[in-house]
């Protein structure tokens, strides 16, 4: 395929960055170019080069993204309904999670160029509007519980707002929030909470129920790795990094998870079919995410509560220490040993009247000098 020397094909990392800047997912690019998602992933990781008619369409899309980026205009002719920003009506209450697919096939949120810098609240709301709908669907596939999926996303964004300077400087803020939401959704401590002891109603469709049961039968690491690789669309090194595993371990988990799914559902042996069914299962449920302002207010309330609790604990600790210093003895006092029974010694007799002999002896002792009787001295003859 001939290429114009004035506009050479960008390197793989630049291809992915251009797609992310245009707020496009790998599935959306694949649909527009006319290929499958695995091909787009191979183009962005450098395992394959764009060729043929599809490659020309892909290069035209990249050039359009470059031109719009230079003119500071968003990509307006591409459907991004899976991750729409909030409307005025939706910002007052919960966000209805709609759209097809798991969204966020690339991970990081797009960078929006404006003349004026965004405030922290505006930047947080933009990240929330981009990530929250897809994260609710993803955490639902991880946990199988609708309310837990909503709570996981809410807690993850509350944590992100508490650590917003760290999250804002992170090269992948969406990945940061996704990892926090996944950790909370897969926490084993939820089984001890009364609200999550009983199972929720399963999906209405029989095929959806079977697929969800297969996912929940996987181990949590396998479920998470499969969702990131075949659901979200991360490549193998990114999946291994996010799951804190080596690349061979992540690949082994993917293979075992695919084999377990294919054993019970042979129609999903193809990864593309598995990705499509995961997106359909996540989109079939009516899930709601809280509004971003409610999440920020909840995060601030939690921060105030724990700050006050820490202050109260510190004051109580200082008071206890002061009371201890005030009442503690200043020197060591050895304890009095307990009495011991001595055998063979008669018990002491109470004093009584003296006999005549004892009285004579007492009078004699009193009449003698204090130094005792006179000592005998030798006399010369």
C-alpha positions in Angstrom: 0.0 0.0 0.0 1.4 3.4 -1.0 1.6 6.1 1.6 2.1 9.8 1.2 5.5 10.9 2.4 4.0 14.1 3.7 1.7 12.1 6.1 3.5 8.9 7.1 1.7 6.3 9.3 2.1 7.2 13.0 3.9 4.7 15.3 1.7 2.3 17.4 1.8 4.4 20.5 0.8 7.5 18.6 -2.1 5.6 17.0 -3.5 4.8 20.4 -3.0 8.3 21.7 -4.8 9.8 18.8 -7.8 7.5 19.3 -7.9 8.3 23.0 -7.7 12.0 22.4 -10.7 11.6 20.1 -12.7 9.8 22.8 -13.0 6.7 20.7 -12.9 3.0 21.8 -11.3 0.2 19.9 -14.7 -1.2 19.1 -15.9 2.1 17.6 -12.7 2.4 15.4 -13.1 -1.2 14.3 -16.8 -0.6 13.3 -15.9 2.5 11.3 -12.9 1.0 9.5 -14.6 -2.3 8.9 -12.4 -4.7 10.9 -12.8 -6.5 14.2 -11.5 -5.2 17.5 -8.6 -7.6 17.6 -7.2 -6.1 14.4 -7.4 -2.6 15.9 -5.6 -3.8 19.0 -2.9 -5.4 16.9 -2.4 -2.1 15.0 -2.0 -0.2 18.2 0.4 -2.6 19.8 2.6 -2.9 16.7 1.9 -6.6 16.1 0.4 -5.8 12.7 0.5 -3.0 10.2 -2.5 -1.4 8.5 -2.8 -2.9 5.0 -5.3 -3.0 2.2 -8.5 -1.1 1.9 -9.1 -1.3 5.7 -5.7 0.1 6.3 -6.3 3.1 4.1 -9.6 3.8 5.9 -7.7 3.5 9.2 -5.0 6.0 8.1 -7.7 8.4 6.9 -9.3 8.2 10.3 -5.9 8.9 12.0 -5.3 11.9 9.7 -8.8 13.3 10.5 -8.0 12.9 14.2 -4.7 14.7 13.7 -6.4 17.6 11.9 -9.1 18.0 14.5 -6.6 17.9 17.3 -4.6 20.7 15.6 -7.7 22.8 15.2 -8.7 21.9 18.8 -12.0 20.4 17.7 -13.5 17.2 19.0 -14.4 14.3 16.8 -18.0 15.1 16.0 -18.8 12.5 13.3 -18.1 9.4 15.4 -20.7 7.9 17.7 -19.6 7.8 21.3 -23.0 7.1 22.9 -21.5 4.5 25.3 -19.8 7.3 27.3 -21.9 10.4 26.9 -21.3 13.4 29.3 -24.0 14.4 31.8 -27.0 16.4 30.8 -28.5 19.0 33.1 -31.4 16.7 33.9 -29.1 13.8 34.8 -26.8 15.9 37.0 -29.6 16.4 39.5 -29.9 12.8 40.4 -28.7 9.3 39.4 -27.3 8.7 35.9 -29.0 6.1 33.9 -26.4 3.8 32.5 -27.3 3.2 28.9 -25.5 2.3 25.7 -24.0 -0.8 24.3 -20.8 -2.4 25.2 -18.5 -2.2 28.2 -16.9 1.0 27.0 -13.5 2.3 27.8 -11.8 -0.2 25.5 -8.7 2.0 25.6 -8.8 2.8 29.3 -7.7 6.5 29.8 -10.1 9.3 29.4 -9.7 11.7 26.6 -7.9 15.0 27.2 -10.1 18.0 26.4 -8.3 21.2 25.3 -9.9 24.4 26.4 -8.8 28.0 26.6 -9.3 28.1 30.3 -8.0 25.4 32.6 -10.6 23.2 34.3 -11.2 23.5 38.0 -10.7 20.3 40.0 -14.4 19.7 40.3 -14.9 20.2 36.5 -12.1 17.8 35.7 -13.4 15.2 38.2 -16.9 15.5 36.7 -15.5 15.0 33.2 -13.6 11.9 34.2 -16.7 10.6 36.0 -19.0 11.2 33.0 -16.5 9.4 30.8 -15.8 6.4 33.1 -18.7 5.8 35.5 -21.3 4.3 33.0 -18.8 1.7 31.7 -17.4 1.0 35.2 -20.9 0.2 36.6 -21.4 -2.4 33.8 -17.9 -3.9 34.3 -18.3 -4.2 38.1 -21.7 -5.8 37.6 -20.0 -8.6 35.5 -17.4 -8.9 38.2 -19.7 -9.2 41.2 -23.1 -10.2 39.7 -24.8 -7.7 42.0 -26.4 -4.5 40.7 -26.2 -2.6 44.0 -22.7 -3.7 44.7 -21.6 -2.5 41.2 -23.1 0.9 41.9 -21.5 1.1 45.4 -18.1 0.0 44.0 -18.0 2.8 41.4 -19.2 5.3 44.0 -16.5 4.3 46.5 -13.8 4.3 43.8 -14.6 7.8 42.7 -14.9 9.0 46.3 -11.4 7.7 46.9 -10.3 9.4 43.7 -11.7 12.7 44.9 -9.9 12.4 48.2 -6.6 11.8 46.3 -7.4 14.0 43.4 -3.9 15.6 43.1 -2.5 12.2 42.7 -5.2 11.0 40.3 -5.1 14.1 38.2 -1.3 13.7 37.6 -1.6 10.0 36.9 -1.0 9.1 33.2 -4.1 6.9 33.2 -6.7 8.3 35.7 -9.4 6.0 34.3 -7.2 3.0 35.0 -6.6 4.3 38.5 -10.3 4.5 39.2 -11.0 1.2 37.4 -8.5 -0.6 39.6 -10.1 0.8 42.8 -13.6 -0.1 41.7 -12.5 -3.7 40.8 -10.7 -4.1 44.1 -13.8 -3.0 46.0 -16.2 -5.2 43.9 -14.0 -8.3 44.4 -13.4 -7.8 48.1 -14.2 -11.0 50.1 -15.6 -9.1 53.0 -18.9 -8.4 51.3 -20.1 -11.8 52.2 -20.3 -10.8 55.8 -22.5 -7.8 55.1 -26.2 -8.5 55.8 -27.3 -6.6 52.6 -25.3 -8.9 50.4 -25.9 -12.3 52.1 -28.8 -13.2 49.8 -28.5 -13.4 46.0 -30.1 -10.9 43.7 -32.6 -11.8 41.0 -30.8 -13.2 38.0 -31.1 -11.8 34.5 -34.3 -12.5 32.7 -32.8 -14.1 29.7 -31.6 -17.7 30.1 -28.4 -17.3 28.1 -27.5 -14.2 30.2 -28.1 -16.2 33.4 -25.9 -19.0 32.1 -23.1 -16.6 31.1 -23.2 -14.8 34.4 -23.1 -18.1 36.3 -20.0 -19.1 34.3 -18.3 -15.8 35.1 -19.1 -16.1 38.8 -17.8 -19.6 38.9 -14.3 -18.4 37.8 -11.8 -17.4 40.4 -11.7 -13.7 41.1 -8.2 -13.2 39.4 -9.4 -15.2 36.3 -12.6 -13.2 36.2 -10.8 -9.9 36.4 -8.2 -10.8 33.8 -10.8 -12.1 31.4 -12.9 -8.9 31.7 -9.9 -6.6 31.2 -8.6 -8.5 28.2 -11.7 -9.8 26.4 -14.2 -7.3 27.8 -12.5 -3.9 28.2 -10.0 -4.6 25.4 -6.6 -4.0 27.2 -3.6 -5.8 25.7 -1.7 -8.5 27.6 1.0 -6.3 29.2 -1.6 -3.7 30.4 -3.8 -6.5 31.7 -0.9 -8.0 33.6 0.2 -4.7 35.0 -3.3 -3.8 36.2 -3.8 -7.2 37.8 -0.3 -7.1 39.4 0.8 -10.3 37.7 3.4 -11.3 35.3 2.6 -11.5 31.6 2.8 -15.4 31.5 0.5 -15.5 34.6 -2.0 -13.2 33.0 -1.9 -15.2 29.7 -2.4 -18.4 31.7 -5.4 -17.0 33.5 -7.0 -15.9 30.2 -6.5 -19.3 28.7 -8.1 -21.1 31.6 -11.0 -18.7 31.8 -11.7 -19.0 28.1 -11.5 -22.8 28.4 -14.0 -22.7 31.3 -16.4 -20.5 29.4 -16.1 -22.6 26.2 -16.7 -25.8 28.2 -20.2 -24.7 29.3 -20.9 -22.4 26.4 -19.2 -23.8 23.2 -20.7 -20.9 21.1 -18.4 -18.5 22.9 -15.1 -20.2 22.0 -14.2 -17.3 19.7 -12.9 -14.3 21.7 -14.8 -11.9 19.5 -18.1 -13.7 20.3 -17.2 -13.6 23.9 -16.5 -9.9 23.8 -19.9 -9.3 22.1 -21.8 -11.4 24.6 -20.1 -9.7 27.6 -21.1 -6.4 26.2 -24.7 -7.6 25.6 -24.9 -9.0 29.2 -23.7 -5.8 30.7 -26.0 -3.7 28.6 -29.1 -5.8 29.3 -29.4 -4.6 32.9 -30.8 -1.2 33.9 -28.0 0.1 36.1 -27.8 3.5 37.7 -24.7 5.5 38.8 -24.9 8.4 41.3 -24.4 11.9 40.0 -20.9 13.3 40.3 -21.8 16.1 42.6 -23.3 13.6 45.0 -20.1 11.5 44.8 -18.0 14.5 45.6 -20.2 15.5 48.6 -20.1 12.0 49.9 -16.3 11.9 49.6 -16.0 15.2 51.5 -18.4 13.9 54.2 -16.4 10.8 54.7 -13.2 12.8 54.8 -14.7 15.1 57.5 -16.0 12.2 59.5 -12.6 10.4 59.6 -10.8 13.6 60.3 -13.0 14.3 63.3 -12.7 10.7 64.4 -8.9 11.0 64.3 -9.0 14.2 66.2 -11.3 12.7 68.9 -9.1 9.6 69.2 -6.0 11.8 69.5 -7.6 13.9 72.2 -8.8 10.8 74.1 -5.3 9.4 73.9 -3.7 12.6 75.2 -6.2 12.8 78.1 -5.6 9.2 79.0 -1.8 9.7 79.0 -2.1 12.8 81.1 -4.4 11.0 83.6 -1.9 8.1 83.8 1.0 10.5 84.5 -1.0 12.3 87.1 -2.1 9.2 89.1 0.9 6.9 88.6 3.3 6.4 91.5 6.6 8.2 91.4 8.7 5.5 93.0 8.8 1.8 93.2 7.1 0.1 96.1 7.9 -3.6 96.4 4.8 -5.7 97.1 4.3 -7.3 100.5 4.9 -11.0 100.1 2.1 -13.2 101.3 2.5 -15.1 104.6 3.7 -18.6 104.7 2.8 -21.4 107.2 5.8 -22.6 109.2 5.5 -26.1 110.7 6.8 -27.1 114.1 6.5 -23.7 115.8 3.9 -23.4 118.5 1.4 -20.7 118.0 2.0 -17.5 120.1 0.3 -17.6 123.5 -1.7 -14.6 124.6 -0.1 -12.9 127.7 -1.7 -13.8 131.1 -1.0 -13.2 134.9 2.6 -14.0 136.1 3.2 -16.8 138.5 5.1 -16.2 141.9 8.3 -17.5 140.4 8.1 -15.3 137.4 7.4 -12.2 139.6 10.5 -12.9 141.6 12.6 -13.2 138.5 11.2 -9.9 137.1 11.9 -8.1 140.4 15.5 -9.4 140.4 16.1 -8.4 136.8 14.8 -4.9 137.5 17.0 -4.5 140.6 20.2 -5.3 138.8 22.2 -2.6 137.1 21.5 -2.0 133.5 25.0 -3.3 132.6 24.2 -6.6 134.3 25.6 -8.2 137.5 29.0 -7.1 138.8 31.9 -8.8 137.1 34.3 -10.9 139.2 37.7 -9.4 139.3 40.8 -11.5 140.4 42.4 -10.4 143.7 46.0 -11.0 144.7 46.7 -13.2 147.7 
